[in-house]
Amino acid sequence: MQRKDRSGAEVGIACAWAGAAVLAGAPALANIPACPAPVFEVGALELGDDGRDRGYPGGLSLADFDGDGDLDLLATRGFDVTASPYRGDRSLLYLNDGTGRFSRSEHPFGDFDTPDSGASLADIDRDGDLDVYVTVQRRQPNRYLRNEGQGRFTVTPLGDATRSAQSNFSGVFVDIDSDGDLDLYTTGPTMEMPGPNAAYRNDEGVFRAVEDNPVLGGANNPGAALWGDLDADGDQDLIVANSDIARLSGIDPAPVEHAVLYRNLGGWTFEADPGQPFAAPGYSSMSGALADVDNDGDLDLFLGSYVYNTEPRTDWLFLNDGAGRFTLAPAEFPVHSGQSSGAAFADLNGDGALDLVTASYGGPIELFTGDGTGALTRREDAALAARVTGHSAVVSGDIDADGRIDVLVGAWSANAEGDFVTVLRNRTPACGSWVELRLVDRHGAPEPPGSRVVLTTRSEAGHLSQTRVASAQTGFRAQSASPFLFSVPPGHEIVEAVITWPDASQETLTGLAPGTRAAVRQPAAPDAEN
């Protein structure tokens, strides 16, 4: 593998593979070959017969908790909504043996019978492993668990972020002010009485509450909080999905009942953009996801409609023009009568185009395949259609290390029995190959939030560029993994991968071999080399 920094100077050792020239500025053509529709082996995450895996796993986080190189799973589990009084369902951490077989881990996540809702993972103390922030509903304090290494966690204060009790349904670590460390953003009560979001500035490891900022949003019912550089200006913008559950429940409606884009102007200055097509009545939503669906290098938006005791609705896909201006795409989503509760983008069949898995509360799991232009086609899958329950978070990642991305779906059923996490093991016949980059920042943290990779391949028909980003929340109560596992479509060869690190430094890799994984550590800062 050969590495070049932004100047083009060689900073690594070339492999024997004869890479092509760097394609700076090369256009991303569709050039998507025909591959079979994704095929899944569908089953429940049930270990043994003691019933502990059945419950209310409303939030899912896929990540390497114990540092052994494979993907483990944290299921943050809520509570039995039929019980009186409510009693929390203890969260579970599942460790992976490297082949996709999970075992339960004894850990402090399960020491609390609180209504845990979601989690965000990132290296906050800069020791190279992933720490965890758990959001808790029903006005109970959130928790921060510091990773001591090898999957051992200690419950630790995190300033104002663990003192407040605001009924937070989800949270995400993100560098909001572009100062090089991760701040924290939490959404308010999605399905309780309306309330505000919260933001916490990281001041050298001390998290302080931010006040009087537009991103706090007022007393609404927010769902997914999706951060990403939407207008290509180098900082993290925010889209918050808001539902109209208050109105539909017969109480005073919240001030905002649709998604809102907050443009980051720098220095904790944000501006709501009222000109977006989704910033209007009728676009009530709870779930969402950002990804480059049309392979043009920017992040597009999926929003799942929120349906509660009202007429059925469809979901929506909005395409980004690169400057953060979105247009409603002509994607044909089915009408559904359940709340769209989860969504995840991933290339599930190896053709170089992102596909989409969605789930709804009281409805089925649905699959849509992409063609690399922004068009999505619904695929009939009897096993997915038959899986009807109180679905919740959707996450994706390669849990069995076979180069194919798998999908897991949470559940929060409105019954006393609860339900299991659903596992969709990807069994799609091989179509081309794959390559995975596993990024590590200067402190040893894996997949640092805000990092971005563009992989360019070529065939006789032209070039294809695929853009992926890493985030500490990829959907409502969800954190997916394997962000830089790329497909190498049939007939394609790898040209280069361009990495943009969170501090905006860049490097180019050539000589990547299909069917391999490459660990890439961020080079030392220029001043550290002197």
LINWO-V486690 format. One record per helix or strand of 2 or more residues. SS is the DSSP state (h for helix, s for strand). FROM is the first residue (numbers start at 0). TO is the last residue. Records with the same first field share a line. If there is no record, write none. Layout:
SS: FROM-TO + FROM-TO
This chain:
s: 1-4 + 39-43 + 58-62 + 71-75 + 91-95 + 101-104 + 115-121 + 130-135 + 142-148 + 151-154 + 169-173 + 182-186 + 197-202 + 205-208 + 221-227 + 236-241 + 259-265 + 268-272 + 284-290 + 299-304 + 315-319 + 325-327 + 339-345 + 354-362 + 364-369 + 375-378 + 388-396 + 405-410 + 421-425 + 432-439 + 451-458 + 461-468 + 477-478 + 484-487 + 492-499 + 505-509 + 515-520
h: 107-110 + 158-161 + 213-215 + 244-247 + 381-385 + 525-528
